[in-house]
């Protein structure tokens, strides 16, 4: 199946000439921290492209303003033996975790090729911050690949006799054994959704907004025209209804960022064609509006992040109206001229 290329496949493959010295230094330092050889790190600082373990990392400006936002794109292939349906479903599930971690989204690039994209703040952060961002992207991609590989192996008929090799264990995620490369040991299938699994499938019941966020959200609800009692109730529940569209709101670990989810109708991901279209649209949604299509524990959702420490409740109210509008037809919004 041929699919249109995402912005990551067009602009990000064209290295930006004449990067400023501070930006080049940041990329060079990040590559060093990722273990690149000096000549490889230097080339990365000049071209914005780095190949690591079969994956290609590309960094490019999203606009030509000196302090404009940047894009980091990590491109990778589907593991062998994984069918397209499992591939697409895994990426949609992973998107729910990616947007909770930062301005990140998985999108399809073409047949059995995908990209994890990250919006980097204007000015491009320094080397240590960039290295941490890139390393986090590599781990998220590897988690998806490992999960799919485990599933593909589990579906194969078991051989008549098996040999279990020794695995050297080291400390990893709590409650999980890892091998010498830090990956889950065989027999422990990595879970795409286990990192922040709620107590049940209800977002509202599982996540409670901290007091400061409740005050902020009450102001947002008031700006949307709700009465004081209704605004306080919305803040306690972390939920608003705009134009018949429910919006669920949780708080990031930093306590300053809202994670917003607009549940979509069940048919939104009803077949493989629609799920594929959603993943293809994610590139445009993230880069153009900071939105992501994902599959959560509660079903399909349009998700995004909102910074409470730099943006006012009135601005948030206007943004939530747009999110509610976009949730009605997210793929159409993504492909609009």
JOVENPE-V429328 format. One record per residue. N is the residue number from 1. PHI is phi as a letter, one per 40 degrees, with the letter a starting at -180 (* if undefined). PSI is psi in radians with two decimals (* if undefined). BURIAL is b if it has 16 or more other ideal C-beta (glycine too) atoms within 10 Angstrom, else e. Layout:
# JOVENPE-V429328
n	phi	psi	burial
N	PHI	PSI	BURIAL
N	PHI	PSI	BURIAL
This chain:
# JOVENPE-V429328
n	phi	psi	burial
1	*	2.15	e
2	c	2.40	e
3	b	2.65	e
4	c	2.56	e
5	c	2.60	e
6	c	2.92	b
7	d	-0.53	b
8	c	-0.50	b
9	c	-0.22	b
10	b	-1.16	e
11	c	-0.63	b
12	c	-0.34	b
13	c	0.00	e
14	b	1.70	e
15	d	2.49	e
16	c	2.07	b
17	c	2.67	e
18	g	0.74	e
19	c	2.54	b
20	c	2.74	e
21	d	-0.77	e
22	c	-0.68	e
23	c	-0.71	b
24	c	-0.69	b
25	c	-0.68	e
26	c	-0.76	b
27	c	-0.70	b
28	c	-0.78	b
29	c	-0.73	b
30	c	-0.76	b
31	c	-0.71	b
32	d	-0.78	b
33	c	-0.40	b
34	c	-0.01	b
35	g	0.21	e
36	c	2.61	b
37	c	2.74	e
38	d	-0.74	e
39	c	-0.58	e
40	c	-0.72	b
41	c	-0.67	b
42	c	-0.74	b
43	c	-0.66	b
44	c	-0.69	b
45	c	-0.41	b
46	c	-0.65	e
47	b	-0.39	b
48	g	0.28	b
49	b	2.38	b
50	a	2.29	b
51	b	2.17	e
52	b	2.08	b
53	f	0.76	e
54	g	0.05	e
55	b	2.57	b
56	b	2.14	e
57	b	2.24	b
58	b	2.32	b
59	b	2.25	b
60	a	2.64	b
61	c	2.51	b
62	c	-0.38	b
63	a	3.04	e
64	c	0.11	e
65	c	2.55	e
66	d	-0.64	e
67	b	0.40	e
68	c	2.88	e
69	c	2.76	b
70	b	2.80	b
71	b	2.31	b
72	b	2.24	b
73	b	2.17	b
74	b	1.96	b
75	c	2.43	b
76	a	2.86	b
77	b	2.74	e
78	c	2.48	b
79	c	2.64	b
80	c	2.49	e
81	g	0.03	e
82	b	2.19	b
83	c	2.87	e
84	c	-0.64	e
85	c	-0.81	e
86	c	-0.65	b
87	c	-0.87	b
88	c	-0.76	b
89	c	-0.68	b
90	c	-0.70	b
91	c	-0.67	b
92	c	-0.72	b
93	c	-0.76	b
94	c	-0.47	b
95	c	-0.58	b
96	c	-0.60	b
97	c	-0.63	b
98	c	-0.82	b
99	c	-0.43	b
100	c	-0.41	b
101	c	-0.42	b
102	i	-2.96	b
103	c	1.30	b
104	b	2.62	b
105	a	2.47	b
106	c	2.41	b
107	a	2.71	b
108	c	2.44	b
109	b	-0.50	b
110	i	-2.88	b
111	c	2.01	e
112	f	0.46	e
113	b	2.45	e
114	a	2.92	b
115	b	2.37	b
116	c	2.05	b
117	b	2.56	b
118	b	2.30	b
119	c	2.15	b
120	c	2.50	b
121	c	2.77	e
122	d	2.55	e
123	g	-0.30	b
124	g	2.04	b
125	c	3.00	b
126	c	3.10	e
127	d	-0.91	b
128	d	-0.71	e
129	c	-0.74	e
130	c	-0.78	b
131	c	-0.74	b
132	c	-0.70	e
133	c	-0.83	b
134	c	-0.72	b
135	c	-0.72	e
136	c	-0.66	b
137	c	-0.77	b
138	d	-0.74	b
139	c	-0.67	e
140	c	-0.76	b
141	c	-0.76	b
142	c	-0.60	b
143	c	-0.71	b
144	c	-0.80	b
145	c	-0.79	b
146	c	-0.72	b
147	c	-0.78	b
148	c	-0.68	b
149	c	-0.73	b
150	c	-0.73	b
151	c	-0.77	b
152	c	-0.71	b
153	c	-0.65	e
154	c	-0.48	e
155	c	-0.21	e
156	c	2.54	e
157	c	2.40	e
158	c	2.38	e
159	c	2.84	e
160	c	-0.56	e
161	b	2.49	e
162	b	2.67	e
163	b	2.16	e
164	c	2.00	e
165	c	2.82	e
166	c	2.48	e
167	b	2.18	e
168	c	2.11	e
169	c	2.59	e
170	a	2.90	e
171	c	2.29	e
172	b	-2.44	e
173	c	2.49	e
174	d	2.25	e
175	g	0.11	e
176	b	2.40	e
177	c	2.48	b
178	b	2.67	b
179	c	-2.97	b
180	c	-0.26	e
181	c	0.14	e
182	g	0.16	e
183	c	2.70	b
184	d	2.37	b
185	c	2.71	e
186	d	2.49	e
187	g	-0.20	e
188	b	1.71	b
189	c	2.16	e
190	c	2.50	b
191	b	2.18	e
192	c	-0.57	b
193	b	0.11	e
194	c	-0.29	e
195	c	-0.72	e
196	b	0.76	e
197	c	2.17	e
198	c	3.02	b
199	c	-0.56	e
200	a	-2.93	e
201	c	0.03	e
202	c	1.97	e
203	d	-0.80	b
204	c	-0.71	b
205	c	-0.46	e
206	c	-0.54	b
207	b	2.17	b
208	b	2.30	e
209	c	2.43	b
210	c	2.83	e
211	d	-0.80	e
212	c	-0.67	e
213	c	-0.60	b
214	c	-0.69	b
215	c	-0.78	e
216	c	-0.82	b
217	c	-0.58	b
218	c	-0.67	b
219	c	-0.63	b
220	c	-0.82	b
221	c	-0.69	b
222	c	-0.71	b
223	c	-0.39	b
224	c	0.02	b
225	g	0.19	e
226	c	2.66	b
227	c	2.90	e
228	d	-0.80	e
229	c	-0.76	e
230	c	-0.65	e
231	c	-0.74	b
232	c	-0.67	b
233	c	-0.71	e
234	c	-0.67	b
235	c	-0.70	b
236	c	-0.70	e
237	c	-0.33	b
238	g	0.69	b
239	a	2.40	b
240	b	2.69	b
241	b	2.09	e
242	b	2.14	b
243	f	0.82	e
244	g	0.10	e
245	b	2.13	b
246	c	2.37	e
247	b	2.11	b
248	b	2.41	b
249	b	2.28	b
250	b	3.05	b
251	b	2.41	b
252	c	2.93	b
253	c	-0.44	e
254	c	-0.19	e
255	g	0.01	e
256	b	-0.04	b
257	b	2.24	b
258	c	2.43	b
259	b	2.05	b
260	b	2.34	b
261	b	2.19	b
262	b	1.81	b
263	d	2.44	b
264	b	2.81	b
265	d	2.59	e
266	d	-0.69	e
267	c	-0.12	e
268	d	-0.68	b
269	b	0.58	b
270	c	-0.44	e
271	a	3.00	e
272	c	-0.65	e
273	c	-0.74	e
274	c	-0.67	e
275	c	-0.66	b
276	c	-0.74	b
277	c	-0.67	b
278	c	-0.78	b
279	c	-0.64	b
280	c	-0.66	b
281	c	-0.37	b
282	d	-0.60	b
283	d	-0.81	b
284	c	-0.66	b
285	c	-0.80	b
286	c	-0.86	b
287	c	-0.56	b
288	c	-0.53	e
289	a	-0.01	b
290	g	0.39	b
291	b	2.70	b
292	a	2.36	b
293	c	2.26	b
294	a	2.85	b
295	b	2.05	b
296	c	3.13	b
297	c	-0.39	b
298	c	-0.08	b
299	h	-2.96	e
300	c	2.52	b
301	a	2.64	b
302	c	2.14	b
303	b	2.75	b
304	a	3.06	b
305	b	2.69	b
306	a	2.18	b
307	c	2.03	e
308	c	-0.40	b
309	c	-0.29	e
310	b	-0.18	e
311	b	2.48	e
312	c	2.81	e
313	d	-0.62	b
314	c	-0.70	e
315	c	-0.67	e
316	c	-0.70	b
317	c	-0.77	b
318	c	-0.68	e
319	c	-0.73	b
320	c	-0.60	b
321	c	-0.70	e
322	c	-0.73	e
323	c	-0.75	b
324	c	-0.69	b
325	c	-0.80	e
326	c	-0.55	b
327	c	-0.37	b
328	c	-0.52	e
329	a	1.22	e
330	c	-0.65	b
331	c	-0.68	b
332	c	-0.69	e
333	c	-0.70	b
334	c	-0.58	b
335	c	0.07	e
336	c	2.51	e
337	c	*	e
